[in-house]
Amino acid sequence: MEPSALLLLALLLGFVLLLVRGHPKARGHLPPGPRPLPLLGNVLQMDRGGLLSSFMRLREKYGDVFTVHLGPRPVVMLYGTEAIREALVDQAEAFSGRATIAVIRPVFKDYGVIFANGERWKTLRRFSLATMRDFGMGKRSVEERIQEEAQCLVEELRKSQGAPLDPTFLFQCITANIICSIVFGERFDYKDRQFLHLLDMFYRSFSLISSFSSQVFELFSGFLKYFPGIHRQISKNLQEVLNYIGESVEKHRATLDPSSPRDFIDTYLLRMEKEKSNQLTEFHHQNLMMSVLSLFFAGTETSSTTLRYGFLLMLKYPHVAERVQKEIDQVIGSHRLPTLEDRTKMPYTDAVIHEIQRFSDLVPIGMPHKVTKDTLLRGYLLPKNTEVYPILSSALHDRRYFAQPDTFNPDHFLDANGALKKNEAFMPFSIGKRICLGEGIACNELFLFFTTILQNFSVSSPVAPEDIDISPKETGFGKVPPTYQICFLAR
């Protein structure tokens, strides 16, 4: 269904419902915001640019903490570095609840490490962090896995002999293989048809979640869920991935050796067996399925999309890529693999990767939170379970912290002496208790993949740098870079 048709349907049904029921009154004393219509909320204040541009415009009138009614429900917006930190860091526990994204709620519900709440979330997060650390995160073994995968990619890129190619699925393959080695205990060949199909399901789903139609659905999911739309396509895509995960879990169960767990799934199955007599355990099949889906999806799509945006920016700004290669030649040379130890000696390259993450702004609205209890913020009372959107884009483009927030400029992360400098507004993985649990592995991937590719190849585009369009294809809960062609020329 077209976005305009969805919006018209929403308006018509909203006015019908308006005749039979009133607008629910919010408890507490919420921050200011535009006056909502009953049931329709602030739909008239939303523009065709989507939620993010609408929120940015409303912030100019209502300040850094304001309320927007998405359909019938109030959502508090946190805009700018200070407001986000005051909530997610200074009152970390109170803001540690997780709200959901409407188009994927039918799949995840309240299960799995990303969308769970309360003790379920705490239990699953502790387990996931410890298990991922045991199978690679924070250990030298994960570095070796990334190095090996990077060499597989180099061999694959050599086969292209400098011909233009779309890097989307290759970047997905390398990032997916790292998380797959930890979760499933195996990596996949880049030509594996089932593997490529699963990655295609992720790519399509991330694009749909980031679309304008998804944002309309967020406003009126209560009745749009009964009609055909992208929410059903997303559920269908992710169900295909869940079918694969289910088959993998059964294979793991059949070949499980309690004395030698191979990966995340084995470790979870052993914990399930250990707690099978506990009726209140969170270690059950549903949480296993949704946790694996969460790790597989997030671990693949975020890093691969960042790499895709990063190399588009290298095509747009070839002088940056050349300076990175100069630093690679000076520190690493051409005859050994890049290592994580090299990062501290390569401030410019590190600054470029930070700026790619800042500029690509992958999750601009931020994953939705909710408060776990009645909470005071800047004199306003947010009742328990009030939804909160930390607008990460507003921090990553905060003029108080970045001199040219709308320009790609690695100098944002370099001091006067050319050393890497920290920046309070840099929060691409969010902050607080709900910070992305894969932050460490993602940072390692970005550095090692980025430097290995530029160590071995120069990059060029069939399109002149000044004609390359770097504006996103979709901007919603996620940001999707445009498709493009790139040539990898052996150095």
HURA-V168438 format. One record per pair of residues at least 12 apart in sequence whose ideal C-beta (glycine too) atoms are under 8 Angstrom apart, sorted by the first residue. I is the first residue (numbers start at 1). J is the second residue. D is the distance in Angstrom with one decimal. If there is no record, write none. Layout:
BEGIN
I | J | D
I | J | D
END
This chain:
BEGIN
1 | 213 | 7.5
1 | 227 | 7.0
1 | 228 | 6.3
1 | 229 | 5.4
3 | 212 | 4.8
3 | 213 | 5.1
3 | 216 | 5.7
6 | 213 | 6.2
6 | 216 | 4.7
6 | 217 | 7.3
6 | 220 | 7.9
6 | 224 | 6.6
6 | 229 | 6.9
7 | 43 | 7.7
7 | 216 | 5.7
9 | 224 | 7.3
9 | 227 | 7.3
10 | 40 | 7.6
10 | 43 | 7.1
10 | 216 | 6.7
10 | 219 | 6.7
10 | 220 | 4.2
10 | 223 | 7.9
10 | 224 | 6.7
11 | 40 | 7.0
11 | 43 | 7.1
13 | 220 | 7.5
13 | 223 | 5.4
14 | 37 | 7.8
14 | 39 | 5.0
14 | 40 | 4.4
14 | 43 | 7.7
14 | 71 | 8.0
14 | 220 | 7.2
15 | 40 | 7.8
17 | 39 | 5.3
17 | 223 | 7.9
18 | 37 | 7.9
18 | 38 | 5.1
18 | 39 | 5.6
18 | 40 | 7.6
21 | 38 | 8.0
21 | 39 | 7.5
22 | 38 | 5.8
23 | 36 | 6.8
23 | 37 | 7.6
23 | 38 | 3.6
23 | 39 | 6.2
23 | 72 | 6.8
24 | 72 | 6.5
26 | 74 | 5.1
26 | 383 | 7.0
26 | 386 | 8.0
27 | 383 | 4.4
28 | 374 | 6.8
28 | 380 | 7.7
28 | 381 | 4.0
28 | 382 | 6.1
28 | 383 | 4.0
28 | 386 | 7.3
29 | 380 | 5.6
29 | 381 | 4.5
30 | 67 | 4.6
30 | 74 | 5.8
30 | 76 | 6.6
30 | 380 | 6.1
30 | 381 | 7.6
30 | 382 | 6.8
30 | 386 | 7.4
31 | 62 | 7.4
31 | 63 | 7.8
31 | 65 | 4.7
31 | 66 | 5.1
31 | 67 | 5.0
31 | 76 | 5.9
31 | 377 | 7.8
31 | 378 | 7.4
31 | 380 | 4.7
32 | 62 | 5.1
32 | 63 | 7.4
32 | 66 | 5.8
32 | 67 | 6.8
33 | 58 | 6.9
33 | 62 | 5.6
33 | 66 | 4.7
33 | 67 | 3.6
33 | 68 | 5.5
33 | 69 | 7.4
33 | 74 | 7.9
34 | 58 | 6.5
34 | 61 | 8.0
34 | 62 | 7.7
34 | 68 | 7.2
36 | 69 | 3.7
36 | 74 | 7.8
38 | 72 | 7.9
39 | 71 | 6.9
39 | 72 | 5.1
40 | 71 | 6.9
41 | 68 | 7.5
41 | 69 | 3.1
41 | 70 | 5.8
41 | 71 | 4.8
41 | 72 | 6.1
41 | 73 | 7.4
41 | 219 | 6.8
42 | 68 | 5.3
42 | 69 | 4.8
42 | 70 | 7.5
43 | 71 | 7.4
43 | 219 | 6.1
45 | 58 | 6.4
45 | 68 | 7.5
46 | 219 | 7.4
48 | 212 | 7.7
50 | 212 | 5.6
50 | 215 | 5.3
50 | 475 | 6.0
50 | 476 | 5.9
51 | 215 | 4.8
51 | 218 | 7.2
51 | 365 | 6.3
51 | 476 | 6.7
52 | 364 | 5.2
52 | 365 | 5.9
52 | 391 | 7.5
52 | 393 | 6.3
52 | 475 | 5.9
52 | 476 | 7.5
54 | 68 | 7.8
55 | 68 | 6.7
55 | 77 | 5.6
55 | 79 | 7.3
55 | 365 | 7.6
55 | 389 | 7.6
55 | 391 | 6.1
56 | 394 | 7.5
58 | 77 | 7.6
59 | 77 | 7.1
59 | 79 | 4.7
59 | 394 | 7.4
63 | 79 | 7.8
64 | 78 | 7.2
64 | 79 | 4.5
64 | 80 | 4.7
64 | 82 | 7.1
64 | 83 | 4.3
65 | 77 | 7.1
65 | 78 | 6.1
65 | 79 | 7.2
65 | 83 | 5.4
65 | 377 | 6.5
65 | 378 | 5.4
65 | 380 | 6.9
66 | 79 | 7.5
70 | 218 | 5.9
70 | 219 | 5.0
71 | 218 | 7.9
71 | 219 | 4.4
71 | 220 | 5.1
71 | 221 | 7.6
71 | 222 | 6.9
72 | 222 | 7.4
73 | 387 | 6.7
74 | 386 | 6.8
74 | 387 | 7.5
75 | 368 | 7.7
75 | 386 | 7.8
75 | 387 | 4.4
75 | 388 | 7.1
75 | 389 | 5.8
76 | 377 | 7.8
76 | 380 | 7.9
76 | 382 | 6.0
76 | 386 | 6.0
76 | 387 | 7.1
76 | 388 | 4.8
76 | 389 | 7.4
77 | 388 | 7.9
77 | 389 | 5.3
77 | 391 | 6.1
78 | 388 | 6.4
78 | 389 | 6.9
78 | 390 | 4.7
78 | 391 | 6.3
79 | 391 | 5.2
79 | 394 | 4.6
80 | 394 | 5.2
80 | 395 | 6.6
80 | 398 | 5.8
80 | 400 | 7.9
81 | 394 | 7.8
81 | 395 | 4.5
81 | 398 | 4.9
81 | 400 | 7.1
81 | 401 | 6.1
81 | 424 | 5.9
81 | 425 | 4.2
81 | 427 | 7.8
83 | 378 | 7.8
84 | 390 | 4.7
84 | 391 | 7.5
84 | 392 | 7.4
84 | 394 | 7.7
84 | 395 | 5.6
84 | 427 | 7.1
84 | 431 | 7.0
85 | 424 | 7.3
85 | 431 | 6.8
86 | 377 | 6.8
86 | 378 | 7.2
87 | 369 | 8.0
87 | 377 | 5.9
87 | 388 | 6.8
87 | 390 | 6.9
87 | 432 | 7.9
88 | 369 | 7.4
88 | 390 | 5.9
88 | 430 | 7.1
88 | 431 | 5.1
88 | 432 | 3.4
88 | 433 | 7.8
88 | 434 | 7.4
89 | 431 | 5.8
89 | 432 | 5.4
91 | 375 | 6.4
91 | 377 | 7.1
92 | 432 | 4.7
92 | 433 | 4.9
93 | 372 | 6.8
93 | 433 | 6.9
94 | 371 | 5.4
94 | 372 | 5.8
94 | 373 | 5.9
94 | 375 | 4.4
95 | 369 | 5.4
95 | 371 | 5.9
95 | 372 | 7.7
95 | 375 | 7.3
95 | 388 | 6.3
95 | 432 | 6.5
95 | 433 | 7.9
96 | 121 | 7.9
96 | 369 | 7.4
96 | 372 | 6.1
96 | 432 | 6.9
96 | 433 | 4.2
96 | 434 | 5.9
97 | 117 | 5.6
97 | 369 | 5.9
97 | 370 | 3.9
97 | 371 | 6.0
97 | 372 | 4.6
97 | 385 | 7.1
98 | 114 | 7.3
98 | 115 | 5.7
98 | 116 | 7.0
98 | 117 | 5.6
98 | 121 | 6.7
98 | 367 | 7.2
98 | 368 | 7.2
98 | 369 | 6.5
98 | 370 | 6.8
98 | 434 | 6.6
99 | 368 | 3.8
99 | 369 | 6.2
99 | 370 | 4.4
99 | 387 | 4.4
99 | 388 | 7.5
100 | 115 | 5.8
100 | 368 | 6.8
101 | 209 | 6.7
101 | 214 | 7.8
101 | 218 | 7.1
101 | 367 | 7.9
101 | 368 | 6.6
101 | 477 | 5.7
102 | 214 | 7.9
102 | 217 | 5.5
102 | 218 | 4.8
102 | 221 | 3.8
102 | 225 | 7.9
102 | 231 | 7.3
103 | 208 | 7.2
103 | 209 | 5.9
103 | 214 | 4.9
103 | 217 | 5.4
103 | 218 | 7.4
103 | 221 | 7.6
103 | 230 | 6.4
103 | 231 | 4.5
103 | 234 | 5.3
104 | 209 | 6.6
104 | 234 | 6.2
104 | 235 | 8.0
104 | 238 | 7.3
105 | 221 | 7.7
106 | 225 | 7.5
106 | 231 | 6.9
106 | 235 | 5.4
107 | 234 | 7.3
107 | 235 | 5.5
107 | 238 | 4.8
107 | 239 | 7.3
107 | 242 | 7.7
107 | 293 | 7.8
108 | 290 | 5.5
108 | 293 | 7.6
108 | 294 | 7.4
109 | 290 | 7.7
111 | 286 | 4.9
111 | 287 | 5.3
111 | 289 | 7.6
111 | 290 | 4.0
111 | 291 | 7.9
112 | 124 | 7.1
112 | 287 | 6.2
112 | 289 | 7.6
112 | 290 | 2.8
112 | 291 | 4.6
112 | 293 | 6.6
112 | 294 | 4.6
113 | 125 | 5.7
113 | 128 | 4.9
113 | 290 | 7.8
113 | 291 | 4.6
113 | 294 | 5.4
113 | 295 | 7.1
113 | 437 | 6.9
114 | 294 | 4.2
114 | 298 | 6.8
114 | 367 | 7.6
115 | 290 | 7.3
115 | 294 | 7.4
116 | 282 | 8.0
116 | 287 | 7.4
117 | 372 | 7.8
118 | 372 | 7.8
119 | 282 | 7.3
120 | 282 | 4.9
120 | 287 | 7.3
123 | 282 | 4.7
123 | 283 | 8.0
124 | 282 | 6.3
124 | 287 | 6.2
124 | 291 | 5.9
125 | 437 | 6.3
127 | 268 | 7.5
127 | 271 | 6.9
127 | 283 | 7.8
128 | 264 | 7.7
128 | 291 | 6.4
128 | 295 | 7.1
128 | 437 | 6.0
129 | 437 | 5.7
131 | 264 | 5.3
131 | 267 | 4.9
131 | 268 | 7.4
132 | 182 | 5.8
132 | 264 | 6.9
132 | 295 | 7.9
132 | 437 | 7.4
132 | 438 | 7.6
132 | 441 | 7.4
134 | 267 | 7.4
135 | 181 | 7.9
135 | 182 | 4.6
135 | 263 | 6.0
135 | 264 | 6.5
135 | 267 | 7.9
136 | 178 | 8.0
136 | 181 | 7.2
136 | 182 | 5.1
136 | 441 | 7.2
137 | 182 | 7.4
137 | 438 | 7.8
137 | 440 | 5.6
137 | 441 | 5.2
138 | 440 | 6.2
142 | 178 | 7.5
142 | 182 | 7.8
142 | 441 | 6.1
142 | 444 | 6.4
143 | 339 | 6.8
143 | 340 | 5.4
143 | 444 | 6.5
143 | 448 | 7.2
145 | 178 | 5.9
145 | 181 | 5.5
146 | 178 | 6.0
146 | 444 | 6.0
146 | 445 | 5.7
146 | 448 | 4.6
146 | 449 | 7.0
147 | 337 | 5.1
147 | 338 | 7.6
147 | 339 | 7.7
147 | 448 | 6.3
147 | 452 | 7.6
149 | 174 | 5.1
149 | 177 | 5.3
149 | 178 | 6.2
149 | 187 | 7.1
149 | 449 | 7.9
150 | 174 | 7.1
150 | 337 | 7.6
150 | 338 | 7.9
150 | 448 | 5.7
150 | 449 | 5.6
150 | 452 | 3.9
150 | 453 | 7.6
151 | 337 | 7.4
151 | 452 | 7.5
152 | 174 | 7.5
152 | 190 | 7.6
153 | 170 | 6.6
153 | 173 | 7.8
153 | 174 | 5.2
153 | 449 | 7.2
153 | 452 | 7.5
153 | 453 | 7.2
154 | 452 | 6.5
154 | 453 | 7.4
154 | 456 | 5.1
154 | 457 | 7.9
156 | 170 | 6.5
156 | 190 | 5.8
157 | 170 | 7.6
157 | 453 | 7.4
157 | 456 | 7.5
157 | 457 | 6.3
157 | 488 | 4.5
158 | 490 | 6.4
160 | 487 | 7.9
160 | 488 | 6.0
162 | 487 | 5.2
162 | 488 | 6.6
162 | 489 | 4.7
162 | 490 | 7.2
163 | 487 | 6.8
164 | 461 | 8.0
164 | 462 | 5.3
164 | 485 | 3.9
164 | 486 | 6.8
164 | 487 | 5.3
165 | 485 | 6.5
165 | 486 | 6.6
165 | 487 | 7.7
165 | 488 | 7.7
166 | 483 | 6.0
166 | 484 | 7.2
166 | 485 | 6.2
166 | 486 | 7.9
167 | 307 | 7.7
167 | 308 | 6.2
167 | 311 | 6.4
167 | 486 | 5.6
168 | 203 | 6.7
168 | 304 | 7.7
168 | 308 | 6.2
168 | 483 | 6.8
169 | 190 | 7.9
169 | 196 | 6.4
169 | 199 | 6.0
169 | 200 | 7.7
169 | 203 | 7.8
170 | 190 | 6.8
171 | 304 | 4.2
171 | 305 | 8.0
171 | 307 | 4.5
171 | 308 | 5.4
172 | 199 | 4.4
172 | 202 | 7.1
172 | 203 | 6.7
172 | 300 | 5.9
172 | 301 | 7.5
172 | 304 | 4.4
173 | 188 | 7.3
173 | 190 | 4.9
173 | 195 | 7.4
173 | 196 | 7.9
173 | 199 | 6.9
174 | 304 | 7.5
174 | 445 | 7.9
174 | 449 | 6.2
175 | 299 | 6.8
175 | 300 | 5.3
175 | 303 | 4.1
175 | 304 | 4.4
175 | 307 | 7.3
175 | 445 | 6.1
175 | 449 | 7.9
176 | 188 | 7.4
176 | 195 | 7.5
176 | 198 | 7.9
176 | 199 | 6.1
176 | 296 | 7.4
176 | 299 | 7.3
176 | 300 | 4.1
176 | 304 | 7.4
178 | 299 | 7.2
178 | 441 | 6.8
178 | 445 | 6.1
179 | 295 | 6.0
179 | 296 | 6.1
179 | 299 | 3.2
179 | 300 | 6.2
179 | 438 | 7.6
179 | 441 | 7.7
180 | 296 | 7.2
181 | 263 | 7.7
182 | 263 | 6.4
182 | 264 | 5.9
182 | 295 | 8.0
183 | 263 | 6.1
183 | 264 | 4.4
183 | 265 | 6.5
183 | 292 | 5.8
183 | 295 | 5.5
183 | 296 | 6.2
183 | 299 | 7.8
184 | 248 | 5.7
184 | 263 | 6.0
184 | 264 | 7.8
184 | 265 | 6.6
185 | 262 | 4.2
185 | 263 | 3.5
185 | 265 | 7.4
185 | 266 | 7.3
194 | 244 | 7.1
197 | 240 | 7.6
198 | 240 | 7.4
198 | 241 | 5.5
198 | 244 | 6.0
199 | 300 | 6.8
201 | 237 | 4.3
201 | 238 | 7.0
201 | 240 | 5.4
201 | 241 | 5.5
202 | 237 | 7.9
202 | 241 | 7.2
202 | 296 | 8.0
202 | 297 | 5.7
202 | 300 | 5.6
202 | 301 | 5.3
203 | 301 | 7.4
204 | 233 | 7.8
204 | 237 | 5.7
205 | 234 | 5.1
205 | 237 | 4.6
205 | 238 | 6.0
205 | 297 | 7.7
206 | 301 | 4.9
206 | 305 | 7.3
206 | 478 | 5.6
206 | 480 | 6.7
207 | 473 | 7.4
207 | 474 | 5.8
207 | 480 | 5.3
208 | 230 | 4.7
208 | 233 | 6.2
208 | 234 | 5.3
208 | 237 | 7.9
209 | 234 | 6.6
209 | 476 | 6.8
209 | 477 | 5.6
209 | 478 | 5.9
210 | 474 | 4.0
210 | 475 | 6.7
210 | 476 | 4.0
210 | 477 | 5.9
210 | 478 | 3.9
210 | 479 | 6.6
210 | 480 | 5.2
211 | 230 | 6.5
211 | 474 | 5.4
211 | 476 | 5.9
212 | 474 | 7.9
212 | 476 | 6.9
213 | 229 | 6.7
213 | 230 | 4.9
214 | 230 | 6.0
214 | 231 | 7.9
214 | 476 | 5.5
214 | 477 | 6.9
215 | 476 | 5.2
215 | 477 | 7.9
217 | 229 | 6.4
217 | 230 | 6.9
217 | 231 | 5.7
238 | 293 | 6.8
238 | 297 | 7.8
241 | 293 | 6.2
241 | 296 | 7.0
241 | 297 | 7.4
242 | 289 | 6.1
242 | 293 | 6.1
245 | 289 | 5.9
245 | 292 | 5.1
245 | 293 | 6.1
245 | 296 | 7.3
246 | 289 | 6.7
248 | 265 | 6.7
249 | 265 | 5.9
249 | 269 | 7.5
249 | 285 | 7.8
249 | 288 | 6.6
249 | 289 | 7.3
249 | 292 | 7.7
252 | 265 | 4.6
252 | 266 | 5.7
252 | 269 | 6.2
253 | 269 | 6.0
256 | 269 | 5.8
256 | 270 | 7.4
258 | 270 | 6.0
258 | 273 | 8.0
264 | 292 | 7.1
264 | 295 | 7.2
265 | 288 | 7.3
265 | 292 | 6.7
268 | 283 | 6.8
268 | 288 | 5.1
268 | 291 | 7.5
269 | 288 | 7.7
271 | 283 | 4.7
272 | 284 | 6.8
272 | 285 | 7.7
272 | 288 | 7.1
295 | 438 | 7.4
298 | 436 | 7.3
298 | 438 | 6.4
299 | 438 | 5.5
299 | 441 | 7.4
299 | 442 | 7.9
302 | 362 | 6.1
302 | 363 | 7.9
302 | 436 | 7.7
302 | 438 | 7.7
302 | 442 | 6.4
303 | 442 | 5.0
303 | 445 | 5.0
303 | 446 | 6.5
305 | 360 | 7.3
305 | 362 | 5.9
305 | 478 | 7.7
305 | 479 | 8.0
305 | 480 | 7.1
305 | 481 | 6.7
306 | 356 | 6.4
306 | 357 | 6.1
306 | 360 | 5.7
306 | 362 | 6.2
306 | 442 | 7.8
306 | 446 | 6.2
307 | 446 | 6.9
307 | 449 | 6.1
307 | 450 | 7.0
308 | 481 | 5.3
309 | 356 | 6.3
309 | 359 | 7.5
309 | 360 | 3.8
309 | 362 | 7.8
309 | 470 | 8.0
309 | 481 | 4.5
310 | 353 | 7.3
310 | 356 | 4.1
310 | 360 | 7.2
310 | 446 | 7.6
310 | 450 | 6.4
311 | 453 | 7.7
311 | 459 | 6.2
311 | 486 | 6.0
312 | 468 | 7.1
312 | 470 | 5.9
312 | 481 | 5.8
312 | 482 | 7.4
312 | 484 | 5.6
312 | 486 | 7.9
313 | 356 | 6.0
313 | 359 | 6.9
313 | 360 | 8.0
313 | 408 | 5.6
313 | 470 | 6.6
314 | 454 | 7.8
314 | 459 | 5.6
315 | 459 | 6.2
315 | 460 | 7.2
315 | 461 | 4.2
315 | 463 | 7.8
315 | 465 | 6.6
315 | 468 | 5.7
315 | 484 | 7.2
315 | 486 | 6.3
316 | 408 | 7.4
316 | 465 | 5.6
316 | 468 | 4.7
316 | 470 | 5.5
317 | 408 | 6.3
317 | 465 | 7.2
318 | 460 | 7.8
318 | 465 | 6.0
320 | 352 | 6.1
320 | 408 | 7.9
320 | 410 | 6.5
321 | 454 | 6.5
321 | 458 | 7.5
321 | 459 | 6.2
323 | 348 | 6.1
324 | 348 | 6.6
324 | 349 | 5.0
324 | 352 | 5.7
324 | 450 | 8.0
324 | 451 | 7.8
324 | 454 | 5.6
325 | 454 | 5.3
325 | 455 | 7.7
325 | 458 | 7.2
325 | 491 | 7.7
327 | 346 | 5.2
327 | 348 | 5.2
327 | 349 | 5.3
328 | 346 | 7.4
328 | 349 | 6.9
328 | 451 | 5.8
328 | 454 | 6.0
328 | 455 | 5.1
331 | 345 | 5.0
331 | 346 | 5.4
332 | 451 | 7.0
332 | 455 | 6.3
334 | 455 | 6.6
334 | 491 | 7.4
337 | 452 | 7.1
338 | 447 | 7.5
338 | 448 | 5.7
338 | 451 | 4.2
338 | 452 | 5.5
338 | 455 | 6.3
339 | 448 | 7.9
340 | 444 | 6.1
340 | 447 | 6.8
340 | 448 | 7.1
342 | 451 | 7.2
343 | 447 | 5.4
346 | 451 | 7.6
347 | 414 | 6.5
347 | 418 | 6.1
347 | 419 | 5.3
347 | 420 | 4.4
348 | 410 | 6.7
348 | 414 | 7.1
348 | 418 | 7.2
349 | 447 | 7.7
349 | 450 | 7.4
349 | 451 | 6.3
350 | 413 | 7.4
350 | 420 | 5.1
350 | 447 | 7.3
351 | 410 | 4.3
351 | 411 | 7.4
351 | 412 | 7.5
351 | 413 | 3.9
351 | 414 | 5.0
351 | 420 | 5.7
352 | 410 | 4.6
353 | 446 | 5.3
353 | 447 | 6.2
353 | 450 | 6.0
354 | 410 | 7.6
354 | 412 | 7.6
354 | 413 | 4.4
354 | 420 | 7.7
354 | 423 | 8.0
354 | 426 | 6.5
355 | 408 | 6.3
355 | 409 | 6.6
355 | 410 | 4.6
355 | 412 | 5.8
355 | 413 | 6.1
356 | 446 | 7.8
357 | 426 | 7.7
357 | 428 | 4.4
357 | 446 | 7.5
358 | 396 | 4.8
358 | 402 | 7.3
358 | 412 | 6.8
358 | 426 | 6.3
358 | 428 | 6.7
359 | 396 | 7.9
359 | 408 | 4.9
360 | 479 | 6.7
360 | 481 | 7.0
361 | 392 | 7.3
361 | 393 | 5.1
361 | 396 | 5.3
361 | 397 | 7.4
361 | 428 | 7.7
361 | 479 | 5.5
362 | 428 | 6.4
362 | 478 | 6.4
362 | 479 | 5.6
363 | 392 | 6.0
363 | 428 | 7.7
363 | 430 | 7.7
363 | 477 | 6.8
363 | 478 | 5.9
363 | 479 | 7.5
364 | 391 | 7.1
364 | 392 | 6.2
364 | 393 | 3.6
364 | 475 | 6.5
364 | 477 | 7.9
364 | 478 | 7.8
364 | 479 | 5.6
365 | 389 | 5.6
365 | 391 | 6.0
365 | 392 | 7.3
365 | 393 | 7.2
365 | 476 | 7.4
365 | 477 | 5.5
366 | 389 | 5.9
366 | 390 | 4.1
366 | 391 | 6.1
366 | 392 | 4.3
366 | 430 | 6.0
367 | 430 | 6.5
367 | 434 | 6.9
368 | 387 | 5.8
368 | 388 | 7.1
368 | 389 | 5.7
369 | 387 | 7.3
369 | 388 | 4.4
369 | 389 | 7.5
369 | 390 | 6.5
369 | 434 | 6.6
370 | 385 | 5.3
370 | 386 | 6.2
370 | 387 | 5.0
370 | 388 | 6.2
371 | 383 | 7.7
371 | 384 | 6.1
371 | 385 | 6.9
371 | 386 | 5.2
371 | 388 | 6.5
372 | 384 | 6.8
390 | 430 | 6.7
392 | 427 | 5.9
392 | 428 | 7.1
392 | 430 | 6.4
395 | 425 | 4.6
395 | 426 | 7.8
395 | 427 | 5.3
396 | 425 | 6.6
396 | 426 | 7.2
396 | 427 | 7.2
396 | 428 | 6.8
398 | 425 | 4.6
400 | 425 | 7.6
401 | 423 | 5.6
401 | 424 | 6.4
401 | 425 | 3.7
402 | 423 | 7.5
402 | 425 | 6.7
408 | 470 | 7.8
413 | 426 | 7.7
429 | 442 | 7.3
453 | 488 | 7.4
455 | 491 | 7.7
456 | 490 | 6.8
456 | 491 | 6.2
457 | 488 | 4.1
457 | 489 | 5.9
457 | 490 | 6.1
457 | 491 | 6.2
458 | 488 | 7.9
458 | 489 | 4.7
458 | 491 | 5.7
459 | 486 | 5.7
459 | 487 | 6.7
459 | 488 | 6.2
459 | 489 | 7.2
460 | 486 | 7.6
460 | 487 | 4.7
460 | 489 | 6.3
461 | 484 | 7.1
461 | 485 | 6.8
461 | 486 | 6.1
461 | 487 | 7.0
462 | 485 | 5.5
462 | 487 | 7.3
463 | 484 | 7.7
463 | 485 | 7.8
468 | 484 | 7.3
469 | 482 | 6.0
470 | 482 | 7.5
END
